Amino acid sequence: MHDPSNTMKMLREARGSEDFTWVTSHVFRKTAATVLDEAGLSARLIADLLSHSKPSMTQDVYLARKVVSPATAVALESLLDNESA
């Protein structure tokens, strides 16, 4: 495990110039979670990586809400079409 002061030094070196001072360790965590989510990993696996005991916390804070599938709209529309017939 890294000493926190060494980790911060590594972060400063990795982000480079002063133009990127907005890049924090939280930004790296969020980016890692997003990449893993987009790769199809489960919230449980991502939570384990981030050391979260509850996947729900990972989902609420780190993972973006997915775009609703067009298939959902088609299914609901077909329900409405059946009721009006």
VOKEFI-251890 format. One record per atom (N, C-alpha, C, O): residue in one letter; residue number from 1; x, y, z; chain. Coordinates in steps of 0.1 Angstrom, whole numbers, plus 5000, padded with zeros to 4 digits. Atoms other than C-alpha are relative to their C-alpha. Layout:
[atom "A", NUM, [X, Y, Z], "A"] ...
***
This chain:
[atom "M", 1, [5008, 4988, 5000], "A"] [atom "M", 1, [5000, 5000, 5000], "A"] [atom "M", 1, [5009, 5012, 5000], "A"] [atom "M", 1, [5020, 5013, 5006], "A"] [atom "H", 2, [4993, 4988, 5001], "A"] [atom "H", 2, [5012, 5035, 4992], "A"] [atom "H", 2, [4997, 5009, 5012], "A"] [atom "H", 2, [4986, 5010, 5017], "A"] [atom "D", 3, [5002, 4989, 4990], "A"] [atom "D", 3, [5018, 5062, 5018], "A"] [atom "D", 3, [4992, 5011, 4993], "A"] [atom "D", 3, [4995, 5014, 4982], "A"] [atom "P", 4, [5008, 4990, 5006], "A"] [atom "P", 4, [4992, 5089, 5012], "A"] [atom "P", 4, [5008, 5012, 4994], "A"] [atom "P", 4, [5004, 5017, 4983], "A"] [atom "S", 5, [4993, 4989, 5006], "A"] [atom "S", 5, [5018, 5116, 5007], "A"] [atom "S", 5, [5008, 4996, 4987], "A"] [atom "S", 5, [5009, 5004, 4978], "A"] [atom "N", 6, [4994, 5005, 5012], "A"] [atom "N", 6, [5036, 5094, 4981], "A"] [atom "N", 6, [4990, 4999, 4989], "A"] [atom "N", 6, [4993, 5002, 4977], "A"] [atom "T", 7, [5011, 5001, 5010], "A"] [atom "T", 7, [5003, 5088, 4963], "A"] [atom "T", 7, [4997, 5014, 4995], "A"] [atom "T", 7, [4995, 5015, 4982], "A"] [atom "M", 8, [5003, 4986, 5005], "A"] [atom "M", 8, [4996, 5126, 4961], "A"] [atom "M", 8, [5012, 5005, 4991], "A"] [atom "M", 8, [5009, 5011, 4981], "A"] [atom "K", 9, [4988, 4996, 5008], "A"] [atom "K", 9, [5032, 5131, 4948], "A"] [atom "K", 9, [4998, 4993, 4986], "A"] [atom "K", 9, [5001, 5000, 4976], "A"] [atom "M", 10, [5002, 5008, 5013], "A"] [atom "M", 10, [5025, 5104, 4921], "A"] [atom "M", 10, [4989, 5007, 4992], "A"] [atom "M", 10, [4991, 5008, 4980], "A"] [atom "L", 11, [5011, 4994, 5007], "A"] [atom "L", 11, [4992, 5121, 4912], "A"] [atom "L", 11, [5005, 5013, 4994], "A"] [atom "L", 11, [5002, 5016, 4982], "A"] [atom "R", 12, [4995, 4987, 5006], "A"] [atom "R", 12, [5009, 5155, 4908], "A"] [atom "R", 12, [5009, 4998, 4988], "A"] [atom "R", 12, [5008, 5005, 4978], "A"] [atom "E", 13, [4991, 5003, 5011], "A"] [atom "E", 13, [5035, 5140, 4886], "A"] [atom "E", 13, [4993, 4995, 4988], "A"] [atom "E", 13, [4996, 4998, 4976], "A"] [atom "A", 14, [5007, 5006, 5011], "A"] [atom "A", 14, [5010, 5121, 4865], "A"] [atom "A", 14, [4991, 5010, 4993], "A"] [atom "A", 14, [4990, 5010, 4981], "A"] [atom "R", 15, [5009, 4990, 5006], "A"] [atom "R", 15, [4987, 5151, 4859], "A"] [atom "R", 15, [5008, 5011, 4993], "A"] [atom "R", 15, [5003, 5018, 4984], "A"] [atom "G", 16, [4991, 4991, 5007], "A"] [atom "G", 16, [5017, 5172, 4848], "A"] [atom "G", 16, [4998, 5015, 5003], "A"] [atom "G", 16, [4998, 5019, 5015], "A"] [atom "S", 17, [5000, 4985, 4999], "A"] [atom "S", 17, [5012, 5210, 4842], "A"] [atom "S", 17, [4989, 5005, 5009], "A"] [atom "S", 17, [4980, 4997, 5013], "A"] [atom "E", 18, [5010, 4993, 4992], "A"] [atom "E", 18, [4992, 5234, 4863], "A"] [atom "E", 18, [4987, 5001, 4993], "A"] [atom "E", 18, [4977, 5004, 5000], "A"] [atom "D", 19, [5013, 5000, 5007], "A"] [atom "D", 19, [4965, 5233, 4836], "A"] [atom "D", 19, [4991, 4989, 5005], "A"] [atom "D", 19, [4979, 4989, 5002], "A"] [atom "F", 20, [5008, 5012, 4996], "A"] [atom "F", 20, [4954, 5200, 4851], "A"] [atom "F", 20, [4999, 4999, 5015], "A"] [atom "F", 20, [4997, 4988, 5020], "A"] [atom "T", 21, [5001, 5001, 4986], "A"] [atom "T", 21, [4952, 5209, 4888], "A"] [atom "T", 21, [4986, 4995, 5004], "A"] [atom "T", 21, [4984, 4991, 5016], "A"] [atom "W", 22, [5013, 5004, 4997], "A"] [atom "W", 22, [4915, 5201, 4887], "A"] [atom "W", 22, [4999, 4984, 5000], "A"] [atom "W", 22, [4989, 4979, 5006], "A"] [atom "V", 23, [5000, 5014, 5000], "A"] [atom "V", 23, [4924, 5164, 4882], "A"] [atom "V", 23, [5005, 4995, 5014], "A"] [atom "V", 23, [5016, 4998, 5018], "A"] [atom "T", 24, [4997, 5005, 4987], "A"] [atom "T", 24, [4922, 5148, 4916], "A"] [atom "T", 24, [4999, 4985, 5001], "A"] [atom "T", 24, [4996, 4979, 4991], "A"] [atom "S", 25, [5000, 5014, 4999], "A"] [atom "S", 25, [4924, 5113, 4929], "A"] [atom "S", 25, [4985, 4995, 4998], "A"] [atom "S", 25, [4983, 4984, 4993], "A"] [atom "H", 26, [5014, 5003, 5002], "A"] [atom "H", 26, [4885, 5113, 4929], "A"] [atom "H", 26, [4997, 4999, 4985], "A"] [atom "H", 26, [4989, 4991, 4981], "A"] [atom "V", 27, [5002, 5000, 5014], "A"] [atom "V", 27, [4886, 5121, 4892], "A"] [atom "V", 27, [5005, 4987, 4994], "A"] [atom "V", 27, [4998, 4981, 4985], "A"] [atom "F", 28, [4995, 5013, 5005], "A"] [atom "F", 28, [4908, 5091, 4886], "A"] [atom "F", 28, [4991, 4988, 5004], "A"] [atom "F", 28, [4989, 4979, 4996], "A"] [atom "R", 29, [5009, 5010, 4995], "A"] [atom "R", 29, [4885, 5069, 4907], "A"] [atom "R", 29, [4987, 5000, 4991], "A"] [atom "R", 29, [4982, 4989, 4987], "A"] [atom "K", 30, [5012, 4999, 5008], "A"] [atom "K", 30, [4854, 5081, 4888], "A"] [atom "K", 30, [5003, 4995, 4986], "A"] [atom "K", 30, [4994, 4988, 4980], "A"] [atom "T", 31, [4997, 5004, 5014], "A"] [atom "T", 31, [4871, 5076, 4854], "A"] [atom "T", 31, [5002, 4985, 5000], "A"] [atom "T", 31, [4997, 4978, 4991], "A"] [atom "A", 32, [4998, 5015, 5000], "A"] [atom "A", 32, [4882, 5040, 4864], "A"] [atom "A", 32, [4986, 4993, 5001], "A"] [atom "A", 32, [4984, 4984, 4994], "A"] [atom "A", 33, [5013, 5006, 4999], "A"] [atom "A", 33, [4846, 5032, 4875], "A"] [atom "A", 33, [4992, 5001, 4987], "A"] [atom "A", 33, [4986, 4992, 4984], "A"] [atom "T", 34, [5007, 4999, 5013], "A"] [atom "T", 34, [4832, 5046, 4843], "A"] [atom "T", 34, [5005, 4991, 4989], "A"] [atom "T", 34, [4997, 4984, 4982], "A"] [atom "V", 35, [4994, 5009, 5010], "A"] [atom "V", 35, [4856, 5026, 4821], "A"] [atom "V", 35, [4996, 4986, 5003], "A"] [atom "V", 35, [4992, 4979, 4994], "A"] [atom "L", 36, [5004, 5014, 4996], "A"] [atom "L", 36, [4848, 4994, 4840], "A"] [atom "L", 36, [4985, 4998, 4998], "A"] [atom "L", 36, [4981, 4987, 4993], "A"] [atom "D", 37, [5014, 5001, 5002], "A"] [atom "D", 37, [4811, 5001, 4839], "A"] [atom "D", 37, [4997, 4998, 4985], "A"] [atom "D", 37, [4989, 4990, 4981], "A"] [atom "E", 38, [5002, 5000, 5015], "A"] [atom "E", 38, [4812, 5007, 4801], "A"] [atom "E", 38, [5005, 4987, 4994], "A"] [atom "E", 38, [5001, 4982, 4984], "A"] [atom "A", 39, [4995, 5013, 5004], "A"] [atom "A", 39, [4832, 4974, 4798], "A"] [atom "A", 39, [4991, 4989, 5004], "A"] [atom "A", 39, [4994, 4977, 5000], "A"] [atom "G", 40, [5010, 5010, 4996], "A"] [atom "G", 40, [4802, 4956, 4813], "A"] [atom "G", 40, [5003, 4993, 5013], "A"] [atom "G", 40, [4996, 4983, 5016], "A"] [atom "L", 41, [4997, 5006, 4987], "A"] [atom "L", 41, [4817, 4948, 4847], "A"] [atom "L", 41, [4988, 5003, 5009], "A"] [atom "L", 41, [4981, 5013, 5008], "A"] [atom "S", 42, [5012, 4998, 4991], "A"] [atom "S", 42, [4791, 4944, 4875], "A"] [atom "S", 42, [5004, 5011, 5010], "A"] [atom "S", 42, [5016, 5014, 5013], "A"] [atom "A", 43, [4998, 4990, 4989], "A"] [atom "A", 43, [4786, 4971, 4902], "A"] [atom "A", 43, [5008, 4993, 5011], "A"] [atom "A", 43, [5016, 5000, 5018], "A"] [atom "R", 44, [4993, 5007, 4989], "A"] [atom "R", 44, [4799, 4945, 4927], "A"] [atom "R", 44, [5015, 5000, 4997], "A"] [atom "R", 44, [5023, 5003, 5007], "A"] [atom "L", 45, [4986, 5000, 5003], "A"] [atom "L", 45, [4832, 4941, 4909], "A"] [atom "L", 45, [5007, 5014, 5001], "A"] [atom "L", 45, [5018, 5016, 5006], "A"] [atom "I", 46, [4995, 4986, 4999], "A"] [atom "I", 46, [4836, 4979, 4906], "A"] [atom "I", 46, [5001, 5004, 5014], "A"] [atom "I", 46, [5010, 5011, 5018], "A"] [atom "A", 47, [5000, 4997, 4986], "A"] [atom "A", 47, [4827, 4983, 4942], "A"] [atom "A", 47, [5012, 4994, 5008], "A"] [atom "A", 47, [5018, 5001, 5016], "A"] [atom "D", 48, [4989, 5007, 4994], "A"] [atom "D", 48, [4853, 4958, 4952], "A"] [atom "D", 48, [5013, 5007, 4997], "A"] [atom "D", 48, [5022, 5009, 5006], "A"] [atom "L", 49, [4988, 4992, 5004], "A"] [atom "L", 49, [4880, 4977, 4933], "A"] [atom "L", 49, [5001, 5013, 5007], "A"] [atom "L", 49, [5012, 5017, 5012], "A"] [atom "L", 50, [5000, 4987, 4993], "A"] [atom "L", 50, [4870, 5010, 4949], "A"] [atom "L", 50, [4999, 4998, 5015], "A"] [atom "L", 50, [4999, 5009, 5022], "A"] [atom "S", 51, [5000, 5003, 4985], "A"] [atom "S", 51, [4868, 4993, 4984], "A"] [atom "S", 51, [4987, 5005, 5006], "A"] [atom "S", 51, [4986, 5010, 5017], "A"] [atom "H", 52, [5014, 4997, 4994], "A"] [atom "H", 52, [4830, 5000, 4988], "A"] [atom "H", 52, [4994, 4988, 5004], "A"] [atom "H", 52, [4994, 4977, 4998], "A"] [atom "S", 53, [5007, 5012, 4995], "A"] [atom "S", 53, [4811, 4976, 5009], "A"] [atom "S", 53, [4987, 4998, 4994], "A"] [atom "S", 53, [4982, 4987, 4994], "A"] [atom "K", 54, [5013, 5001, 5006], "A"] [atom "K", 54, [4779, 4983, 4991], "A"] [atom "K", 54, [5000, 5004, 4986], "A"] [atom "K", 54, [5004, 5016, 4983], "A"] [atom "P", 55, [5001, 4997, 5015], "A"] [atom "P", 55, [4775, 4982, 4953], "A"] [atom "P", 55, [4990, 5012, 4998], "A"] [atom "P", 55, [4992, 5019, 4988], "A"] [atom "S", 56, [5009, 4989, 5002], "A"] [atom "S", 56, [4746, 5006, 4957], "A"] [atom "S", 56, [5006, 5014, 5001], "A"] [atom "S", 56, [5003, 5023, 4994], "A"] [atom "M", 57, [4993, 4988, 4998], "A"] [atom "M", 57, [4769, 5033, 4969], "A"] [atom "M", 57, [5008, 5003, 4987], "A"] [atom "M", 57, [5009, 5014, 4983], "A"] [atom "T", 58, [4993, 4999, 5013], "A"] [atom "T", 58, [4791, 5027, 4938], "A"] [atom "T", 58, [4991, 5005, 4989], "A"] [atom "T", 58, [4995, 5014, 4982], "A"] [atom "Q", 59, [5010, 4997, 5010], "A"] [atom "Q", 59, [4761, 5029, 4916], "A"] [atom "Q", 59, [4995, 5015, 5001], "A"] [atom "Q", 59, [4995, 5022, 4992], "A"] [atom "D", 60, [5005, 4987, 4997], "A"] [atom "D", 60, [4748, 5061, 4932], "A"] [atom "D", 60, [5010, 5011, 4998], "A"] [atom "D", 60, [5006, 5022, 4992], "A"] [atom "V", 61, [4990, 4990, 5000], "A"] [atom "V", 61, [4780, 5080, 4933], "A"] [atom "V", 61, [5009, 5000, 4988], "A"] [atom "V", 61, [5013, 5010, 4982], "A"] [atom "Y", 62, [4990, 5002, 5010], "A"] [atom "Y", 62, [4803, 5066, 4906], "A"] [atom "Y", 62, [4995, 4997, 4986], "A"] [atom "Y", 62, [5001, 5000, 4976], "A"] [atom "L", 63, [5005, 5005, 5013], "A"] [atom "L", 63, [4782, 5051, 4878], "A"] [atom "L", 63, [4989, 5008, 4994], "A"] [atom "L", 63, [4980, 5012, 5001], "A"] [atom "A", 64, [5010, 4991, 5007], "A"] [atom "A", 64, [4762, 5071, 4853], "A"] [atom "A", 64, [4988, 4991, 4997], "A"] [atom "A", 64, [4988, 4979, 4996], "A"] [atom "R", 65, [5012, 5007, 5003], "A"] [atom "R", 65, [4726, 5062, 4847], "A"] [atom "R", 65, [5000, 4997, 4985], "A"] [atom "R", 65, [5004, 5006, 4977], "A"] [atom "K", 66, [5000, 5004, 5014], "A"] [atom "K", 66, [4722, 5043, 4815], "A"] [atom "K", 66, [4988, 5006, 4992], "A"] [atom "K", 66, [4978, 5010, 4998], "A"] [atom "V", 67, [5011, 4996, 5009], "A"] [atom "V", 67, [4702, 5055, 4785], "A"] [atom "V", 67, [4990, 4989, 4999], "A"] [atom "V", 67, [4993, 4978, 4998], "A"] [atom "V", 68, [5010, 5010, 5001], "A"] [atom "V", 68, [4669, 5038, 4784], "A"] [atom "V", 68, [5000, 4993, 4987], "A"] [atom "V", 68, [5001, 5000, 4976], "A"] [atom "S", 69, [4999, 5007, 5013], "A"] [atom "S", 69, [4668, 5011, 4758], "A"] [atom "S", 69, [4987, 5003, 4992], "A"] [atom "S", 69, [4976, 5004, 4997], "A"] [atom "P", 70, [5011, 4998, 5009], "A"] [atom "P", 70, [4646, 5017, 4728], "A"] [atom "P", 70, [4990, 4989, 5001], "A"] [atom "P", 70, [4978, 4990, 4998], "A"] [atom "A", 71, [5009, 5012, 4999], "A"] [atom "A", 71, [4632, 4982, 4733], "A"] [atom "A", 71, [4989, 5003, 5011], "A"] [atom "A", 71, [4978, 4997, 5010], "A"] [atom "T", 72, [5010, 4997, 4989], "A"] [atom "T", 72, [4615, 4995, 4765], "A"] [atom "T", 72, [4988, 5008, 4994], "A"] [atom "T", 72, [4977, 5005, 4997], "A"] [atom "A", 73, [5011, 4991, 5006], "A"] [atom "A", 73, [4596, 5022, 4745], "A"] [atom "A", 73, [4991, 4991, 4991], "A"] [atom "A", 73, [4979, 4993, 4991], "A"] [atom "V", 74, [5008, 5008, 5009], "A"] [atom "V", 74, [4586, 4996, 4719], "A"] [atom "V", 74, [4990, 4991, 5008], "A"] [atom "V", 74, [4979, 4990, 5004], "A"] [atom "A", 75, [5008, 5009, 4992], "A"] [atom "A", 75, [4573, 4972, 4746], "A"] [atom "A", 75, [4988, 5008, 5006], "A"] [atom "A", 75, [4977, 5003, 5005], "A"] [atom "L", 76, [5011, 4992, 4994], "A"] [atom "L", 76, [4552, 5000, 4763], "A"] [atom "L", 76, [4991, 5005, 4989], "A"] [atom "L", 76, [4978, 5005, 4991], "A"] [atom "E", 77, [5009, 4995, 5011], "A"] [atom "E", 77, [4539, 5013, 4729], "A"] [atom "E", 77, [4991, 4988, 4996], "A"] [atom "E", 77, [4979, 4990, 4992], "A"] [atom "S", 78, [5008, 5011, 5004], "A"] [atom "S", 78, [4528, 4978, 4720], "A"] [atom "S", 78, [4989, 4997, 5010], "A"] [atom "S", 78, [4978, 4992, 5006], "A"] [atom "L", 79, [5010, 5001, 4990], "A"] [atom "L", 79, [4509, 4976, 4753], "A"] [atom "L", 79, [4988, 5009, 4997], "A"] [atom "L", 79, [4977, 5006, 4998], "A"] [atom "L", 80, [5011, 4990, 5002], "A"] [atom "L", 80, [4490, 5008, 4745], "A"] [atom "L", 80, [4993, 4997, 4987], "A"] [atom "L", 80, [4981, 4998, 4986], "A"] [atom "D", 81, [5007, 5003, 5013], "A"] [atom "D", 81, [4483, 4996, 4709], "A"] [atom "D", 81, [4990, 4988, 5002], "A"] [atom "D", 81, [4980, 4988, 4996], "A"] [atom "N", 82, [5009, 5012, 4997], "A"] [atom "N", 82, [4468, 4963, 4723], "A"] [atom "N", 82, [4988, 5005, 5008], "A"] [atom "N", 82, [4977, 4999, 5005], "A"] [atom "E", 83, [5012, 4996, 4992], "A"] [atom "E", 83, [4445, 4982, 4747], "A"] [atom "E", 83, [4991, 5008, 4992], "A"] [atom "E", 83, [4979, 5008, 4995], "A"] [atom "S", 84, [5009, 4991, 5008], "A"] [atom "S", 84, [4432, 5006, 4721], "A"] [atom "S", 84, [4993, 4992, 4989], "A"] [atom "S", 84, [4984, 4997, 4982], "A"] [atom "A", 85, [5006, 5008, 5011], "A"] [atom "A", 85, [4423, 4977, 4697], "A"] [atom "A", 85, [4987, 4993, 5005], "A"] [atom "A", 85, [4981, 4986, 4997], "A"] 
***
